Amino acid sequence: MAPLQTVTKTIAVLEALLKVDQDRVGVTEIAEELGWSRAATHQYLSSLAAAGWLQQDASRKYVLTSQAAIFGRFAVRHAGVPPELPPVMRELVQELSEPISFAVVSGAEAVIVERQEPQRPFAIHRDAERHLSLHTSASGLVLLAFDAHLEYRGSEDELGASLEAVRAQGHCHRHSKWMGDVVDAVAVPIMARGNCLGALSVIAPEKRMDVPRAIEALTAARARVEEAITTRVGTVRAGRLG
């Protein structure tokens, strides 16, 4: 069954809003991004406004409404994991023999939305804490460093300096207490089209994990996931606009 062109083009407009990444956009910016006529672009923007997803300000620019934000929070809770990620996470569990997690931003914290555990004989399992600090955890610092929509970008305080280092290195390593234990945690961002989708991480009790090896493994995993996402999105987009 052929996809409905009105639906796929509406989604293309929403994706264009993400790519332009401005608080307020006009018909011209979206039309140029999509390569559409102003008339066709205006029709889709007006339809989204009529549906409650966009509204116009006094300058006739379009802005996203709270309805879009509500859907975004729903998506974080229920669809925050790219389909390319779980298989790679299972490979990392096999390679590092440690728990692998994927965390996303939710309000003022990071929340683990996917976790893969190694199978150890006679192991005593306990539920891991899924809520992480944005300011102290490896995953949280990666999210702060790479998510352009979060605060502290370019700050000159101690946290700002830490985030600059994370951006320069492409990863974060933290040696700290977590759930009462001293642990090593390594996290890397998962990026797509300039946006940070979340933080991929590994955590282990201190001295049990080879940290340089973990950094290398997560960096390579990030590259595989991002390449797969780029391929999928490009294929879908080509079919949508063709």
Secondary structure, DSSP 8 states (H G I E B T S, - for coil): ----HHHHHHHHHHHHHHHH--SSB-HHHHHHHHT--HHHHHHHHHHHHHTTSEEE-TTS-EEE-HHHHHHHHHHHHHS-S-TTHHHHHHHHHHHH-S-EEEEEEETTEEEEEEEE----TT--------EEETTTSHHHHHHHHH-TTSS-TT--SHHHHHHHHHHHHTSEEEEEEETTEEEEEEEEEEEETTEEEEEEEEEEETTTS-HHHHHHHHHHHHHHHHHHHHHHHHHHHHHHH-
